């Protein structure tokens, strides 16, 4: 294999000779043989392994303590308890393992659906291939926005610059050239090579692949690099929730242990009971609930053509309050067609189209299909007048290029130095009309009126200008001056038929839609009005430049369209919007969108986007449709709503039961429930909640964004936990004072009562409406918790009763239990209504501050491409 450093120092001809490839590229047969030798062009630094997932399950500190305690229990003469605890731990670990392993596999499957392609020359024809299929010797084209797919020795370069920050950390792009570097400099500055993972910042070029996959400079770094993803807002919320539980569990566990030791109970019994309390107050299956919710949600979203690169980003998708989106292909069909060419006076102008074809990055393939360039360039080639504009001595085919100045997002222009059939040298420039006219001399007033009319018609328009100039092989921006306007080229891109309905769906979800576009503001505003998007105002890039951040922040709420904006301005708009405390999403698909995608809370791109845009995004839409996005937002909110149901249920019920256990320890001469019974009770309860991810949600809960509110969870726990404890103490009274129960009867009765109350109360907690009448659970949600409560009541009558430490209970207890459960559920329903009414009043009195909102949202900012390539 040819070393990259050696290739960088060789002339182009020698590199091609060493790689055994000609200008026509490899044949398909040669490519198949080389991929057999070198393997696919993909890095694998992260693999989904069953052992790895299992080890993460076993690293739970509480689990380790419990297993240790079970071992001590077995050694000290209580093998039954040890066996029961071990079985429960094994089942809990198994459930967590199965769900996490499924989640890992789901993530891998989603990444497999996100494809990157490169423009490759094989057998003399340019074609788009998956980057995985590249092999040494392939000739690839590099354009603005491409992620360099392999280590490439440049064959030709036109103003080519690459952003190499992913490798070097340098913020400034590196200039590239096909000229060999001096001997010994290839390791320091391989300027004749483009490296895998870097981004084409400016210009264009062609190169031959020298190294792929782990043999590349990027691959050698990435293979040995662990890049754990940063926490999302959803994970931050889970982390804060876990901290709350740790404090509560620590206080209760320590208190109970001290109380039992003070009452002269055996240390091992006190330790086991305290550890069981710690486990009991912890929602052990919360990771499983989250995994099931996110995995099923990701499959549903994938069915709806929404790919989530990280499962936890689904919840962040549901929190969107403001969506900034581009216009082309999102609000419009994205099928751009050439309309007409007009001169400065509004007349039909074949000359404008002719020079537009001269200054054009697209080219016709042998099959007559335009390849390369942008959609506008390609549309010119298939326009009705293209054949006439190409033919003849003055046609575009008669012009010979001398040099190019590629399109730049800041200049909004592209230029070509060319020579016609008569030998006349000229510079041809095309781009945004405002930018072209600013460089023209003596623009007729008629031309300005013509342009205004085109904008009023909603036509997407570019201007073409020229000037006679000496032969230029390397034109620069300084040469784009003293131009003569040739005319305007207009294009059609009609609004999508369903765009209005999609906007309405987002509006119903409480999401404000704003448009960021490089097009003219008048054109963009007209499109918005046609689809029913109310226009609050239009800001141009020039106006944004003149505003301070505070002034821009004040204009944002009233502005719907941001027109003619630069990439830096896009990211600035996003950052200023986030400063206002809103959860902001940005949908973009171009290289100039990458920075804004990073800046947003949720970056959204599409499968047809540039590589750099897809790598910067959290969500990838297989269909560029805002209706699809609305479905994704609704699914994200449904998942979060169901996750929060479990959190509220588990914390209030577990806290109540464990508080009752702590209280009982003060006046009972025996443990109120054996450690194994506490764990079994907790496990049956958790299994009953596994159906929560399938549950129906009330429409009002997905009509607005939701986010973690640990204070609300804490308030809910301290209100409903004691309510549960009241009925636990009532059970204690019944068993001790009315039924004169012994130790075994007492434990059995409390096990049955606590499982029934905390399991059945889910039907009330799952909705803020009147349960069953105004909000019905899903079939699985109805059956599973009810079955667990019934199982808890049946266990004392089974052969397992003796092993579990249970005994049969009198019929009188069940009649009293029925009355207590009905009373308990009625009291909880009353308390629920009052609690949420107080919460609504609290929100009105004390709105969330900007700092609190930002504190809940930690977004990842770097390493996205590394994680994608690493698989």
C-alpha positions in Angstrom: 0.0 0.0 0.0 1.3 3.5 -0.9 1.9 5.6 2.2 0.2 8.9 2.4 3.4 10.8 3.2 5.1 9.3 0.1 2.1 10.1 -2.1 2.1 13.7 -0.8 5.7 14.2 -2.1 5.2 12.4 -5.5 4.0 14.1 -8.7 0.4 13.2 -9.7 1.5 10.9 -12.5 3.7 8.8 -10.2 0.9 8.5 -7.7 -1.6 7.2 -10.3 1.1 4.8 -11.6 1.8 3.4 -8.1 -1.9 2.9 -7.5 -2.4 1.3 -10.9 -5.2 3.6 -12.0 -5.8 5.9 -15.0 -7.8 9.0 -15.6 -10.9 6.9 -16.2 -10.7 5.5 -12.7 -11.0 1.9 -11.6 -13.2 -0.7 -13.3 -15.9 -2.3 -11.2 -14.0 -5.6 -11.3 -10.8 -3.9 -9.9 -12.8 -2.2 -7.2 -14.4 -5.5 -6.1 -11.0 -7.1 -5.8 -9.5 -4.2 -3.9 -12.4 -4.1 -1.4 -11.8 -7.8 -0.9 -8.2 -7.0 0.0 -8.6 -3.8 2.0 -12.1 -4.2 3.4 -14.9 -1.7 3.6 -14.2 2.0 4.2 -15.7 2.1 7.7 -14.4 2.4 11.2 -15.6 0.2 14.0 -14.6 1.5 17.4 -17.8 0.8 19.1 -19.4 -2.6 19.0 -22.6 -3.8 20.6 -21.7 -6.8 22.7 -23.8 -8.8 25.1 -20.9 -9.0 27.6 -20.4 -5.2 27.6 -24.1 -4.5 28.2 -24.2 -7.2 31.0 -21.1 -5.7 32.7 -22.8 -2.2 32.8 -25.8 -3.8 34.5 -23.6 -5.4 37.2 -21.8 -2.1 37.9 -24.8 -0.8 39.9 -23.4 0.0 43.4 -26.7 -0.9 45.2 -26.9 -4.1 43.3 -23.3 -5.0 44.4 -24.2 -4.3 48.0 -27.3 -6.4 47.8 -25.5 -9.4 46.3 -22.9 -9.1 49.0 -25.6 -9.0 51.7 -27.2 -12.0 50.1 -23.9 -13.9 50.3 -23.5 -12.9 53.9 -27.0 -14.0 54.7 -26.3 -17.4 53.1 -23.1 -17.9 55.0 -24.7 -17.0 58.3 -27.4 -19.6 58.1 -30.3 -18.1 56.1 -30.0 -19.7 52.6 -33.7 -19.3 51.8 -33.5 -15.5 52.0 -30.2 -15.5 50.1 -31.7 -17.7 47.3 -34.8 -15.5 47.0 -32.8 -12.3 46.9 -30.4 -13.7 44.4 -33.3 -14.9 42.1 -34.9 -11.4 42.3 -31.5 -9.7 41.5 -31.0 -12.1 38.6 -34.4 -11.3 37.2 -33.9 -7.6 37.6 -30.5 -7.7 35.9 -32.0 -9.8 33.1 -34.8 -7.4 32.4 -32.3 -4.5 32.4 -29.9 -6.4 30.1 -32.6 -7.4 27.6 -33.9 -3.9 27.2 -30.5 -2.1 27.1 -29.2 -4.6 24.6 -32.2 -4.0 22.4 -31.6 -0.3 22.7 -28.0 -0.7 21.6 -29.0 -2.8 18.7 -31.7 -0.2 17.7 -29.1 2.6 17.7 -26.8 0.5 15.5 -29.6 -0.2 13.1 -30.5 3.5 12.9 -26.9 4.5 12.1 -26.8 1.8 9.4 -29.7 3.6 7.7 -27.8 6.9 7.5 -25.7 6.8 4.3 -22.9 9.0 3.0 -22.1 9.1 -0.6 -19.2 10.4 -2.7 -18.9 11.4 -6.4 -16.6 8.7 -7.8 -15.1 8.2 -11.3 -15.2 4.5 -12.4 -14.9 3.2 -15.9 -14.8 6.8 -17.1 -18.2 7.8 -15.7 -18.9 9.8 -12.6 -21.3 8.1 -10.2 -22.4 8.5 -6.6 -21.3 5.6 -4.4 -21.6 4.9 -0.7 -18.4 5.9 1.0 -18.1 2.4 2.5 -17.4 1.1 -1.0 -14.4 3.3 -1.7 -11.0 1.6 -2.2 -7.5 2.8 -2.8 -7.2 4.0 -6.4 -10.8 5.4 -6.6 -10.9 9.0 -8.1 -13.3 11.2 -6.1 -14.6 14.7 -6.6 -14.6 17.1 -3.7 -17.1 20.0 -3.4 -18.0 22.5 -0.8 -19.7 20.8 2.1 -18.3 17.3 1.5 -16.8 15.4 4.3 -13.6 14.0 2.8 -14.4 10.2 2.6 -10.8 8.8 2.8 -7.2 10.0 2.7 -6.9 11.5 -0.8 -3.9 12.7 -2.9 -5.2 15.7 -4.8 -5.0 15.5 -8.6 -6.4 19.0 -9.2 -7.6 21.9 -7.0 -9.5 25.1 -7.5 -9.3 27.4 -4.5 -9.6 24.3 -2.3 -9.6 24.8 1.5 -10.4 22.1 4.1 -11.4 22.5 7.7 -9.1 20.1 9.6 -10.2 21.1 13.1 -11.4 17.5 13.8 -7.7 16.4 13.4 -5.6 19.4 14.3 -7.9 21.6 16.4 -7.0 24.5 14.2 -10.0 26.8 13.6 -8.7 28.3 10.3 -9.2 26.2 7.1 -6.0 24.8 5.4 -5.3 25.6 1.8 -4.9 22.7 -0.5 -3.0 22.2 -3.8 -2.2 19.4 -6.2 1.5 20.5 -6.1 3.7 17.9 -4.4 5.1 19.0 -1.0 8.9 19.1 -0.4 10.6 16.0 0.9 10.2 15.7 4.7 7.2 18.1 4.9 4.5 15.6 4.3 4.2 14.7 8.0 3.9 18.3 9.1 1.8 19.9 6.3 0.4 17.4 3.7 -1.1 20.3 1.7 -1.3 18.1 -1.4 -3.6 15.7 0.4 -7.2 15.9 1.8 -7.6 13.8 4.9 -10.6 11.7 5.9 -13.1 13.4 8.2 -12.1 16.9 7.3 -14.6 19.2 5.6 -14.3 21.0 2.3 -14.7 24.6 3.4 -14.2 26.3 0.0 -13.4 25.5 -3.6 -13.4 22.2 -5.3 -11.0 19.5 -6.4 -10.4 15.9 -7.5 -8.2 13.3 -5.9 -7.2 9.7 -5.8 -7.9 7.6 -2.7 -4.7 6.5 -1.0 -5.9 5.0 2.2 -9.3 3.9 3.7 -10.8 3.0 7.0 -8.4 2.4 9.9 -5.4 3.0 7.6 -6.3 6.7 7.3 -4.9 9.4 9.6 -8.3 9.9 11.1 -8.8 6.1 11.5 -5.6 5.7 13.4 -6.9 8.3 15.9 -10.5 7.2 16.1 -9.9 3.5 16.5 -8.1 4.1 19.8 -10.3 6.9 21.0 -13.3 6.5 23.3 -15.8 9.2 22.7 -18.7 8.8 25.1 -21.5 11.1 24.0 -22.3 14.1 26.2 -25.5 14.2 28.2 -28.7 15.4 26.7 -31.3 17.4 28.6 -33.3 14.1 29.1 -30.3 12.4 30.6 -29.5 15.4 32.8 -33.0 15.2 34.2 -32.6 11.5 34.9 -29.3 12.2 36.6 -30.9 14.9 38.8 -33.7 12.6 39.6 -31.2 9.9 40.6 -29.5 12.3 42.9 -32.8 13.0 44.7 -33.4 9.3 45.2 -29.8 8.7 46.5 -30.3 11.4 49.2 -33.8 10.1 50.2 -32.6 6.4 50.2 -29.4 7.3 52.2 -31.4 9.1 54.9 -34.0 6.4 55.2 -31.6 3.5 55.0 -29.2 5.0 57.6 -32.1 5.9 59.9 -33.7 2.4 59.7 -30.3 0.7 60.3 -29.6 2.9 63.4 -33.1 2.3 64.8 -32.8 -1.5 64.4 -29.4 -1.6 66.0 -30.7 0.5 68.8 -33.5 -2.0 69.3 -30.9 -4.7 69.7 -31.8 -6.6 66.5 -29.2 -8.8 64.8 -26.8 -6.8 62.7 -27.2 -9.0 59.6 -31.0 -8.7 59.8 -30.7 -4.9 60.2 -28.2 -4.6 57.3 -30.3 -6.8 55.0 -33.5 -4.9 55.9 -31.8 -1.5 55.4 -30.4 -2.5 52.0 -33.8 -3.8 51.0 -35.3 -0.4 51.9 -32.6 1.3 49.8 -33.4 -1.0 46.8 -37.1 -0.7 47.4 -37.2 3.1 47.2 -35.2 3.0 44.0 -37.2 2.5 40.7 -35.0 -0.4 39.6 -36.7 -0.7 36.3 -36.5 2.9 35.4 -33.7 2.2 32.9 -35.8 -0.6 31.4 -38.9 1.6 31.2 -36.9 4.3 29.5 -35.2 1.8 27.2 -38.5 0.2 26.2 -40.1 3.7 25.6 -37.2 5.0 23.5 -36.7 1.8 21.6 -40.3 1.4 20.6 -40.4 5.1 19.9 -37.4 5.0 17.7 -39.0 2.1 15.7 -42.2 4.0 15.3 -40.3 7.1 14.2 -38.2 5.1 11.8 -41.5 3.8 10.3 -42.5 7.4 9.9 -39.1 8.2 8.2 -37.5 9.9 11.2 -34.1 8.5 12.2 -32.8 9.4 15.6 -29.0 9.2 15.9 -29.2 8.9 19.7 -32.2 7.4 21.3 -32.3 9.9 24.2 -32.6 12.7 21.6 -36.2 11.6 21.1 -37.3 13.4 24.3 -35.4 16.5 23.3 -37.3 16.5 20.0 -40.5 16.6 22.0 -39.4 19.7 23.9 -39.1 21.9 20.8 -40.8 25.3 21.1 -39.3 27.2 18.2 -38.4 25.7 14.8 -36.1 27.5 12.4 -36.2 25.9 9.0 -34.9 26.5 5.5 -37.4 27.0 2.7 -36.3 25.0 -0.3 -37.5 21.4 -0.2 -39.2 22.0 3.2 -41.9 24.5 2.4 -41.4 24.0 -1.3 -41.3 20.9 -3.5 -37.5 21.2 -3.9 -37.8 20.1 -7.5 -36.3 23.3 -9.0 -37.0 23.9 -12.7 -35.6 26.6 -15.0 -38.3 29.1 -16.0 -36.9 31.8 -18.2 -34.0 34.2 -18.9 -34.7 37.9 -19.1 -32.5 40.9 -20.0 -32.2 44.1 -18.0 -35.2 45.5 -19.8 -37.4 42.4 -19.2 -36.9 41.0 -22.7 -36.2 37.3 -23.3 -32.4 36.9 -23.2 -30.6 33.9 -24.6 -27.3 35.5 -23.8 -28.1 35.5 -20.0 -28.8 31.7 -20.1 -25.7 31.2 -22.3 -23.4 32.8 -19.8 -25.2 31.1 -17.0 -24.2 27.8 -18.5 -20.6 29.0 -18.9 -20.5 29.9 -15.2 -21.8 26.6 -14.0 -20.5 23.8 -11.8 -22.8 21.1 -13.3 -21.9 19.2 -16.4 -23.8 16.8 -18.7 -23.0 13.1 -18.4 -22.7 10.9 -21.5 -26.3 10.0 -20.8 -27.3 13.6 -21.0 -28.1 13.9 -17.3 -26.6 16.9 -15.3 -24.2 15.8 -12.6 -22.4 17.9 -10.0 -23.1 21.5 -9.1 -26.2 22.7 -7.2 -29.8 22.2 -8.2 -29.9 25.6 -9.9 -26.9 24.7 -12.0 -28.5 21.4 -13.0 -31.8 23.0 -13.8 -30.2 25.3 -16.4 -28.9 22.3 -18.4 -32.4 20.8 -18.7 -34.2 24.1 -19.4 -36.3 24.5 -22.5 -33.8 26.9 -24.1 -30.6 25.1 -23.0 -29.9 23.4 -26.4 -30.2 26.7 -28.2 -28.0 28.5 -25.7 -25.2 25.8 -26.1 -25.2 25.7 -29.9 -23.4 27.9 -32.5 -20.2 29.9 -32.5 -21.4 32.1 -29.7 -23.0 29.2 -27.7 -21.8 28.2 -24.2 -20.0 25.1 -25.7 -17.7 27.5 -27.6 -16.3 29.0 -24.4 -13.2 27.6 -22.7 -12.6 27.9 -19.0 -9.3 29.4 -17.8 -10.0 29.5 -14.1 -12.8 29.5 -11.6 -13.7 31.3 -8.3 -16.2 28.9 -6.6 -19.3 30.0 -4.9 -18.8 31.5 -1.4 -21.6 31.8 1.1 -20.4 35.2 2.3 -19.9 36.6 -1.3 -23.0 34.8 -2.6 -21.3 34.7 -6.0 -19.4 32.4 -8.3 -17.2 33.5 -11.2 -15.5 31.9 -14.2 -12.6 33.3 -16.3 -13.2 32.2 -19.9 -12.3 32.7 -23.5 -14.9 32.6 -26.3 -14.5 31.3 -29.9 -13.4 34.8 -31.0 -10.5 34.8 -28.5 -12.2 37.4 -26.3 -11.4 36.8 -22.6 -14.0 37.7 -20.0 -15.0 37.2 -16.4 -18.6 35.8 -16.0 -20.2 36.2 -12.6 -23.5 34.9 -11.3 -25.2 34.8 -7.9 -27.7 36.6 -5.7 -29.1 39.6 -7.6 -28.2 42.1 -4.7 -24.6 40.9 -4.6 -24.2 41.0 -8.4 -25.8 44.4 -8.8 -23.6 45.8 -6.1 -20.6 45.0 -8.3 -22.1 46.3 -11.5 -21.5 49.8 -12.9 -24.4 52.0 -14.1 -27.3 49.5 -13.4 -30.3 50.7 -15.4 -33.4 51.7 -13.3 -35.4 49.5 -15.6 -33.4 46.5 -14.4 -34.2 47.2 -10.8 -37.9 47.4 -11.7 -37.7 44.1 -13.6 -36.0 42.5 -10.6 -38.6 43.8 -8.2 -41.4 42.4 -10.5 -39.7 39.0 -10.5 -39.5 39.0 -6.7 -43.1 40.0 -6.4 -44.0 37.0 -8.7 -42.3 34.7 -6.1 -39.6 33.7 -8.7 -36.3 32.4 -7.4 -33.8 34.6 -9.3 -30.1 34.8 -9.9 -28.3 37.5 -11.8 -25.6 37.1 -14.5 -23.0 39.8 -15.3 -19.7 40.0 -17.2 -16.8 42.2 -18.0 -14.0 42.0 -20.5 -10.7 41.1 -18.7 -7.3 39.8 -19.4 -6.9 36.0 -19.4 -7.2 35.0 -15.8 -6.1 31.5 -14.6 -6.8 32.3 -11.0 -9.6 34.8 -10.5 -10.1 36.4 -7.1 -12.9 38.3 -5.4 -11.1 41.5 -6.3 -11.7 40.8 -9.9 -15.5 40.8 -9.4 -15.9 44.5 -10.1 -17.1 46.9 -12.8 -19.4 44.3 -14.1 -22.1 44.7 -16.8 -25.5 43.2 -16.1 -26.4 40.6 -18.7 -29.8 39.6 -17.2 -31.7 37.4 -14.8 -32.4 33.7 -14.6 -35.6 32.6 -12.9 -36.6 29.3 -11.5 -39.8 27.6 -10.3 -40.0 25.9 -6.9 -43.7 25.7 -6.0 -45.0 25.3 -2.4 -45.6 21.7 -1.2 -49.2 20.7 -1.4 -49.2 19.6 2.2 -47.0 22.3 3.6 -50.0 24.2 5.0 -51.3 21.2 6.8 -47.8 20.5 8.2 -47.5 24.1 9.5 -50.9 23.7 11.1 -49.8 20.5 12.9 -46.7 22.2 14.3 -48.9 25.2 15.4 -51.2 22.8 17.2 -48.2 21.5 19.1 -47.3 25.0 20.3 -44.3 25.3 18.0 -43.5 28.6 16.4 -42.1 28.2 12.8 -39.6 30.7 11.4 -37.8 30.5 8.1 -34.1 31.1 7.6 -33.2 31.3 3.9 -30.5 32.5 1.5 -33.3 33.5 -0.9 -34.7 37.0 -1.2 -37.1 38.1 1.6 -39.9 39.1 -0.7 -39.9 35.7 -2.4 -39.7 33.8 0.9 -42.5 35.8 2.4 -44.8 35.1 -0.5 -44.2 31.4 -0.2 -45.0 31.6 3.5 -48.2 33.4 2.9 -49.3 30.8 0.2 -49.0 28.0 2.7 -50.7 29.8 5.5 -47.7 30.7 7.6 -48.5 34.1 9.2 -45.7 36.6 8.5 -44.8 38.7 11.4 -41.9 40.5 9.8 -38.8 40.0 7.6 -35.2 40.6 8.5 -32.3 40.6 6.0 -28.7 39.6 6.6 -27.6 43.2 6.1 -30.1 44.4 8.8 -29.0 41.6 11.2 -25.4 42.8 10.9 -26.4 46.3 12.1 -28.2 44.9 15.2 -26.7 44.1 18.5 -27.6 40.8 20.1 -30.0 42.6 22.5 -31.6 44.4 19.6 -31.8 41.2 17.6 -33.4 39.4 20.6 -36.1 42.1 20.7 -36.9 41.6 17.0 -37.0 37.8 17.1 -40.5 37.3 18.4 -42.1 39.5 15.7 -39.9 38.1 12.8 -40.9 35.1 10.7 -38.5 35.3 7.8 -34.7 35.8 7.9 -33.5 36.3 4.3 -30.1 36.5 2.6 -28.4 35.4 5.8 -24.8 34.1 6.0 -23.8 30.9 7.9 -22.5 32.9 10.8 -25.8 34.8 11.0 -27.7 31.6 11.0 -25.9 30.4 14.1 -26.1 33.8 15.7 -29.9 33.8 15.3 -30.1 30.4 16.9 -27.9 31.3 19.8 -29.9 34.5 20.5 -33.2 32.6 20.4 -31.8 30.1 22.9 -30.8 33.0 25.2 -34.5 33.8 25.5 -35.0 30.4 27.2 -36.8 28.6 24.3 -35.9 25.1 23.2 -34.8 25.7 19.7 -34.6 23.3 16.7 -33.0 24.0 13.4 -33.6 22.1 10.2 -30.9 22.5 7.5 -29.2 20.4 4.9 -26.3 22.4 3.5 -22.7 22.9 4.6 -23.6 26.4 5.6 -26.1 25.0 8.0 -23.6 22.9 10.1 -22.7 25.6 12.6 -26.4 26.4 13.2 -27.2 22.7 13.6 -24.5 22.5 16.3 -25.9 25.7 18.0 -29.5 24.5 18.2 -30.9 22.4 21.0 -32.0 19.9 18.4 -30.2 19.8 15.1 -32.4 18.2 12.3 -31.2 17.3 8.8 -32.4 15.1 5.9 -31.0 12.1 4.2 -30.3 14.0 1.1 -28.3 16.6 3.0 -24.5 17.3 2.7 -22.4 15.0 4.8 -21.4 17.7 7.2 -25.0 18.6 7.9 -26.0 15.0 8.6 -23.0 14.6 10.9 -23.9 17.8 12.8 -27.6 16.8 13.3 -29.3 14.8 16.1 -32.2 13.8 13.9 -32.2 12.8 10.3 -35.5 12.9 8.3 -35.7 10.4 5.4 -38.4 12.7 3.9 -37.9 16.5 4.0 -41.4 17.1 5.3 -42.5 19.2 8.3 -45.5 16.9 8.8 -43.0 14.0 9.5 -41.2 16.3 11.9 -44.5 17.1 13.7 -45.2 13.4 14.1 -41.7 13.0 15.6 -42.3 15.8 18.1 -45.6 14.3 19.2 -43.9 10.9 19.6 -41.1 12.5 21.7 -43.7 14.1 24.0 -45.6 10.8 24.3 -42.5 9.0 25.4 -41.6 11.7 28.0 -45.1 11.7 29.3 -45.1 8.0 29.9 -41.7 8.1 31.4 -42.8 10.8 33.9 -45.8 8.6 34.8 -43.5 5.9 36.0 -41.3 8.4 37.9 -44.2 9.9 39.7 -45.7 6.5 40.4 -42.5 4.9 41.6 -41.2 7.7 43.8 -44.5 8.4 45.6 -45.4 4.7 46.1 -41.9 3.5 47.0 -41.3 6.5 49.3 -44.6 5.9 51.0 -43.9 2.2 51.6 -40.4 2.7 52.8 -41.5 5.5 55.0 -44.0 3.2 56.5 -41.3 0.6 57.0 -39.2 3.1 58.8 -42.1 4.1 61.0 -43.0 0.5 61.8 -39.5 -0.1 63.0 -40.1 2.3 65.8 -42.9 0.4 67.6 -42.7 -3.2 66.3 -40.6 -5.8 68.0 -40.0 -7.5 64.6 -39.2 -6.6 61.0 -42.4 -5.4 59.4 -41.4 -7.2 56.2 -38.6 -9.5 55.4 -35.9 -8.2 53.0 -36.8 -10.8 50.4 -40.5 -9.8 50.7 -39.7 -6.1 50.2 -37.7 -6.9 47.1 -40.4 -9.2 45.7 -43.0 -6.6 46.4 -40.9 -4.0 44.5 -40.2 -6.4 41.6 -43.9 -7.3 41.1 -44.8 -3.6 41.2 -42.1 -2.7 38.7 -43.2 -5.5 36.3 -46.7 -4.1 36.5 -45.4 -0.8 35.2 -43.5 -2.3 32.2 -46.7 -1.7 30.2 -46.4 2.1 30.7 -44.5 2.7 27.4 -47.6 1.3 25.6 -50.1 3.6 27.4 -52.3 6.1 25.8 -51.6 9.8 26.6 -54.1 12.6 26.9 -54.1 15.1 24.0 -53.3 18.1 26.3 -50.1 16.5 27.5 -48.6 16.4 24.0 -50.0 19.8 23.0 -47.1 21.6 24.7 -43.4 21.0 25.4 -42.5 19.2 28.6 -39.2 19.1 30.5 -37.9 17.6 33.7 -39.0 19.4 36.8 -37.3 17.7 39.8 -39.0 20.1 42.2 -42.4 18.9 40.9 -41.3 15.2 41.4 -40.2 16.1 45.0 -43.5 17.8 45.8 -45.4 14.9 44.3 -43.4 12.4 46.4 -43.9 14.3 49.6 -47.7 14.7 49.1 -48.7 11.2 47.8 -46.0 9.2 49.7 -47.6 10.1 53.1 -51.1 9.5 51.7 -49.9 5.9 50.9 -48.4 5.6 54.4 -51.6 6.5 56.1 -53.2 3.4 54.7 -50.1 1.3 55.5 -50.5 2.4 59.2 -54.2 1.7 59.0 -53.3 -1.9 57.8 -51.0 -2.2 60.8 -53.8 -1.2 63.1 -56.2 -3.6 61.6 -53.8 -6.5 61.8 -52.5 -5.8 65.3 -55.6 -4.5 67.1 -58.5 -6.2 65.2 -57.2 -9.4 63.8 -54.5 -10.0 66.5 -52.0 -11.0 63.8 -48.7 -12.6 64.5 -45.4 -11.8 62.7 -46.1 -13.9 59.6 -49.7 -12.8 59.2 -48.7 -9.1 59.7 -46.0 -9.3 57.0 -48.3 -11.1 54.6 -51.1 -8.6 55.0 -48.8 -5.6 54.5 -47.3 -7.3 51.4 -50.8 -7.8 49.9 -52.1 -4.3 50.9 -49.0 -2.3 49.8 -48.8 -4.1 46.4 -52.5 -3.6 45.8 -52.6 0.1 46.6 -49.4 1.1 44.9 -50.2 -1.0 41.8 -53.8 0.1 41.3 -53.1 3.7 41.9 -51.4 3.9 38.6 -54.8 4.2 36.9 -55.3 7.5 38.7 -51.7 8.9 38.4 -51.5 8.1 34.7 -53.8 11.0 33.8 -54.9 14.4 35.1 -58.4 13.6 33.9 -61.1 11.5 35.5 -59.7 7.9 35.0 -61.6 5.5 32.7 -64.4 7.9 32.0 -62.3 10.7 30.4 -59.0 8.9 29.9 -58.7 5.2 29.1 -55.5 3.2 29.6 -54.1 1.0 26.8 -55.1 -2.7 27.0 -51.7 -3.8 28.2 -51.7 -1.0 30.8 -55.1 -2.2 32.1 -54.2 -5.9 32.3 -50.6 -5.9 33.6 -50.8 -3.9 36.8 -54.2 -5.6 37.7 -52.5 -9.0 37.2 -49.6 -8.1 39.5 -52.0 -7.0 42.2 -54.0 -10.2 41.8 -50.8 -12.2 41.9 -49.8 -10.6 45.2 -53.1 -11.5 46.7 -52.9 -15.1 45.5 -49.3 -15.8 46.6 -50.1 -16.5 50.2 -52.4 -19.4 49.1 -49.8 -21.1 46.8 -47.1 -23.7 47.7 -44.6 -20.9 47.5 -46.1 -19.2 50.5 -43.9 -21.0 53.1 -40.7 -20.4 51.1 -41.5 -16.7 50.8 -42.5 -16.3 54.5 -46.2 -15.9 53.9 -49.3 -17.5 55.4 -53.0 -17.5 54.5 -55.1 -14.6 55.5 -58.8 -14.6 56.7 -61.6 -13.5 54.5 -62.3 -10.6 56.9 -59.0 -9.0 56.0 -59.8 -9.0 52.2 -63.2 -7.4 52.9 -61.4 -4.7 54.9 -58.7 -4.4 52.3 -61.4 -3.9 49.6 -62.9 -1.0 51.5 -59.4 0.5 52.2 -58.4 0.3 48.6 -61.6 2.1 47.4 -61.1 4.7 50.1 -57.5 5.1 49.2 -58.1 5.6 45.5 -60.9 8.1 46.2 -58.6 10.1 48.5 -55.8 10.0 45.9 -58.1 11.3 43.2 -59.1 14.2 45.4 -55.5 14.9 46.3 -54.5 14.6 42.7 -57.0 17.2 41.5 -56.0 19.7 44.3 -52.2 19.0 43.7 -52.3 19.8 40.0 -54.6 22.8 40.5 -52.0 24.2 42.9 -49.3 23.4 40.3 -51.2 25.4 37.7 -51.4 28.3 40.1 -47.7 27.9 40.9 -46.8 28.2 37.2 -48.9 31.4 36.9 -47.3 32.9 39.9 -43.7 31.9 39.3 -42.8 31.4 35.6 -39.6 29.4 34.9 -36.6 31.7 34.7 -34.2 31.8 31.8 -31.4 30.4 33.9 -33.5 27.5 35.1 -34.5 26.6 31.6 -30.9 26.7 30.3 -29.8 24.7 33.3 -32.0 21.8 32.2 -30.6 21.7 28.7 -27.1 20.6 28.2 -26.4 19.9 24.6 -23.5 18.1 23.0 -21.4 20.3 20.9 -18.5 18.3 19.4 -17.4 14.8 18.3 -20.5 14.1 16.2 -18.6 13.1 13.2 -16.3 10.9 15.2 -19.2 9.0 16.7 -20.8 8.6 13.3 -17.7 7.2 11.6 -17.0 5.1 14.6 -20.4 3.4 14.1 
